Amino acid sequence: MLLAAGVTIFLGVAGEAFFKKTGIPDIAFLMILGVIIGPVLGIIQPDVVIEVVPYFAALALIIIMFDGGLNLDLRNMVKTAHFAIILAILGFAVSMMIVTLLAHYGLGWELLDSILLSSIVGGSSSIIVFSLVRQLRVSEETRSMLSFESALTDILSTIVAFIMFQAVLSGYFDLDLLGVTFGKAVAVGLLLGLGVGIPWMYVTTKLSNAQHSYMLTLGILFVLYFMARSFGESGALTALVFGLMLGNRRRISRYLKLKLPEISTDDTMHNQLTFLVRSFFFVFVGLLASFGRIEFLIFGIVAAVLVYFGRVIVTKTTLTKRFSLLDRKVTSVMIPRGLAAAVLATFPITLGLPNGDVYPQIVFFVIMASVIITTIGLGTAKKIPPPDNVEGGYVQNEKKI
């Protein structure tokens, strides 16, 4: 176990350095490591992994959504919010339709099970998109748009998936319940995230020099997640909004005409924690992989390819000529599935759904195929010259930073 942990950390650090040089996301290497130490070599048995699924899955979702909120720029987000919302809704709907039809007719699944699977892989991964856009030579507006869109699709996936979990358990899907639950989830998430975010800004000013101030913030975040899940299944949105409030505290205080003292956050500790959670979770996903059924591999590849073509159509429909060719190309290939899908794929096991162990296996192949397609697409985008007002090419040159 200690050897596996050490290799995971080393590979995570090496993967980040490799990404900065090549633009190839490091999660593929981490997932392959999980496959090697799990299904291939049998160092870690699936039964051991399943025991920690409910705890680690929730922790990963909380930390990554909070990190996403911290790294969203509120001003640019507002400027491109309408594009991001349209991309998120259309892209999520098209992806769900494609995967639902493919699972229903290709795998012979029941319709509710097919919709559940499609909701799990319906949105792009915010953590991968956040990592990629920081290195891409695209406009600031496109960076913000893609980040906000991926955060929205993570939330959509989470809310719709939890509604479908209940539908599969009960055997009945209520469209009215979908609207009510979605509205309740959004309302509770916004209320808790905003309602606690501003007061916590004041609290952190009193604790800015305290040794464990960051740990207290995490403690509040965990409590908020628990409360949100108890009331409306909106823990992901609550974590995102809470992070957005803290990450944009200066701008928000000006908007609300509040005088807040300078607040310092332990960015180093937060970055290290996020790195550890992200690295170990993708290895964790690889541990759940199974290669016993070739149809799941074929399904993952076909689903990712069809989702890509759907993404191209949605991008051409949504983005105007205001966006450069490079911006539109990067947007059209940004389909990586990742942490949210991997987290949600583990819940059928914990909830005791029929064939719950199948979901992580299928989602694993969808994630891998989508990441590969995104990597290839960004490689072709590398050849497109940026507009005159954007410096550089594809991946940032470290010497110019």
N, C-alpha and C positions, 0 to 999 in steps of 0.2 A: 504493500500500500504506500509506504513512504517513497519507494523507488518510483512508483507511478506518479505520485504527487510531485516529486522533484522533476521528473521528465515533463510533466504537464506545464509546470512553471517555466522551465527552460524553453520548451517548444512555443509557449505563448509569447515570451519575450522575443525569441528568434523570429516567430511569425510576424510580429509587429514590425520588426526591422525589415523583414523581407517584403512586407506590404508597402512600406515607404519607398522601397527601391523599385518595385515592380507593379504595384497596384493590385496584386493578387490577394484577396482576403485570406486571413490566417485560419478562419474557422474550419476550413476543409482539412487542414493538417491536424487540428485538435480532434475533430470527429474521427478521422482515420486512426489516431492514437487510441481513442476509445474502442474502436473496432478491434484493434490489435490486442490490447490488454484484456478485452472482454471476450467476444465471440471467437476470436482466432486462437489466442493462447490460453484462455480460461483462467487468467490470473485473478480476475474479479468475476464472481458468479452473478447472474441476473437476479437471483433471489435477494442478494445483499443490496443491489441497486434499488430494487422495487421498494424495499423497506424505508429508504430515505427520500423517495419520490415526493410525497406530499410536503415535506419540510423544505427541501432544497428547491423545488419548483416554485413555491411561494416566495422564498427568499430571492431567487433570481429575478422573478417578475417585479418585485418591489424595487430592488436596487437598480435594475436597468431602466425602468420607467422613470424613477427619480432622477437618474443620471441624464436621461433624455430631456427632462424638463429643465434641468440646470444648464444644459448646453443649447437650448433654443433661445434665439434672439427675438424678443417680443416685437420690436419695431419692424424688422424684416418679415417676421411671421404675419403680422397684420397686413403688410403691404401685398403679400402674395397669398393671403389666406383663401381667397375665393378660388384661385387655381388649385391650391392644395386640397380644398374640400371637394371640388369636382373630381379631381384625380383620385382621391381616396374613395369616394362613393362609387364612381363608375368602375374604377379598377377593382375594387372589392366585389362589386356585383358581378362583373364579367368573370372574374376568377372563380367565384362561387358557382356560377352557372356552368362553366367549363368543367370544373372538378366534379360537381354533382352529376352531370350527365355522364361523364367518363366512369365514375364509380358505379352509378346505377346500371348502365348498360354494358360497361366493360368488365366490371367485377361481379355484376349481378347482385349488388347490395340493395337493401331496402332503401326507400327514398329518404327517410329520416336519418339513417346512418350515413347516407351519401351527403346530405346537407351538412351534417355534423363535421364530416371530414373536410368538406369544402370550406367551412367556416374556420377551421383550424389553420388551413394553409391559404386563406383568402387574402392576407395582407403581407406586404413586404416587411422585412425585419428592421426595426428602428435602430438597433445597435449596429448592424452592418452598414446601413445607410448613413448614420451619423459618422461612423468611422471613415467611410468612403468620401463623403462630400467635403470633409475637412482637408482632404488631399487633392481634390479635383480642381482644375483651373476653369471652373465655371463661374458664372456671375453670382454675386452674393444673394440676389433674389432667388436664383435656382437652388442654391444651397439651402436657404431657409424653406423654400417650397417643398423640396424633397424631404427635408427633416420633419417638417410639420405633417406632411402627408403620411410618412411612415409611422409617426406617432399616432395619427388618427386611425390608420388601418390596424395597428396593434390593439387599440382600444376597441375598434369594431369587431376584430376577431375574438377578443376576450369576451365581450358582452354577448355577441351572437352565439359563440360556442357554449357559454354557460346556459343560455336559454335552450340550446339544442340538447345539452346534457340532460336537462329536466324533461325535454320532449321525448328523448329516446327512452328514458326510464319509465315515463308514464305511457308511452306509445301514442301520444296525441300532441299535435302541434297547433297552438292557438295563435293566429296572426294578431289578434287584439292584444294578447299577452306580450307578444314581441314588442309592439309599440309602447305599451305601458311599462314594461321592464326596461326598455331602452331609455325612455324618458326618465324613469325613476333612477336608473343607474347614473345617467348624466347629471341629473339634479343633485343627487347625493354626493357624487364625486366632486362636482364644482363647489358645492356648499362646504364640504369638509376641507377641500384643498385651499379654497380662498379664505374660508372662515378661520382656519388655523394658521394659514401661511402668514398673514399680516401680523397677528399677535406674536407669532413665534419670532418674527423679525425683532420685535422689541425685547423678547426674552433673551435672544442670542446676544444682544448688545450688552446685557448684564453678565453674560457668561462667556464673552469673547475671549477672555484670558484664562478661562477655566481649562483644566487639563483634559477633561472629558466632554467638552462642549459638542464635538461632532457625534460622539456616542449618544448624547442626549437627543440630538436631532434624529438620529436613526431610531431611537426609542419611540419618539413621537411619530415617526413615519410608520413604524410597525403597528402602533396603536390605531393610527388613522386607517391603515389598510384593513385591520380587523373590523373596525367600526363600519367601514364602507361595505365590506363583504357581508356583514351582518344585516345591513339595511338594504343594499341594492346591487350587490355583485359588481361594484364599480371601483374595486381596489386599485386597478391599473390607472384609471383616470385620476383618482385621488393622488396617487404617488406622482403622476406627471404634473398635475396642477400645483402641488406642493413644491415640487422641484422648480417649476416655472416661476413661482412667486419668489423663491429664494435666489434663483439665478438672475432674475431681473429686478432685484429689490430697489436699486437706485432709480430706475426708470418708473417703476410702479409708485414709489414714494412721491415722485414729482407729479405723476398723473393724479394721485389722490391728495396732493398738496399736504403731504405729511413730512415732518422733519425727523428723519431717522439718523442716528449716529452711524459712523462707519462700522460695518460688520465684516469681520474676517472669517473665512471658512477654511477648514483644513483640506485644501484641494488635493494635497499629496496623499493624505490618508484615504480620501474618497476615491481618487484615481486607482490607488493600489487595491482597495476593496473591490471596486468595479472590475478591475482586471482579473482578480482571483475568481470572482463569481462567474464572469464570462468564460474564462479559460476552462474552469472545472466543469461548467455546465455543458459545454459542447463535447468535452470528453465523455461526460455523463450520457449525452444523447447517443454517442457512438457505442457505448456499452449496451444500449438497448437494441442495437441493430441485429437483424437476423437475415441470413441469406438463404434460408430454407426454401423460399417460394420465389421463383424467378418472375412471376407475374407482378409482384410488388415493385421490383426493379424496373420492369418495363412501364408499369403504371406511373412511377415517379418521373421517368424521363419524358414520357408522352405528355403528362400533365404539365410539366415545366415548360416544354416547348410550346404547347397550346396557350398557356398563360402568357408566354412572351409575345406571341402573335396578337393576343388580345390586348396586351399592354401597348403595343405599337399602334393599334387602332385607336385606343383611348387617348394616347398622347397626341396623335395627329388631330383628333377631334377637339381636344381641350386647349392645347397650347397655341397661341397666336404667333405671328411673325415677329412679334416683339422679342421673342426668345431667339437666340442665335441657333445656328445649325448644331453647334456643339452642345448647347443646353438641351435641345430637343433630342439629340441622339442619346445623351447620357440619361435623360429622363425615360426614354423608351426602353432602355435595357436594365433599368433599376428594378429588378424583380426578385432580389434575394430573399428567400424565406429563412428564418433563423430562430432567434431565442423565443419569441412569443409562440411560434408554431411548435417548437420543441417542448416548451413548458405545457402548453395546452394538450399536446399529444399524450402527456403522462396522466392527465386527470381521468380519462376513461378507466385506467387501471385502479386508481384510488377510489373511484365511485362505483366500481364493480360492474361496469357496463359489459354486456355480452361482447366477446372478442376484443376486450379492452387492450390486450397486449398487441393487437394487430396495428393499432394506430401509430405508435412510435416507429414501427418498422416501415410503414408506408411513408410517414412524414420524413423520416431520415433520408429516403431516396429523393423525395421532392426537394428537400433542403439542399442536398448535394447537387442535384441537377440544376436547380435554380441559381446556385452560387457559381457553378461552372459557366452557365449561360451568361450571367452578369459579367463574369471575368472576361470571357471572350468578347462580349459586346463592348466593354470598356477598352479592351485592347484595340478594337477597330475605331473607337471614338478617339483614341490617341492620335490617329492620323489626321483628324479634322483640325484645321487651324482655328484658334479662338478668335473672337472679334477683336477689333483694334483696341477697345477699351479694357480688355482682359489680358493680363500679362501671363506669359508662359504657355505651356501646352497642356499635358494631361495630369501627371502627378507632380506635386510641388518639388522643386529642387531644394534640398535641405540648405544649400549654401545661400539661397536667396531669402530664407526665412528670417 
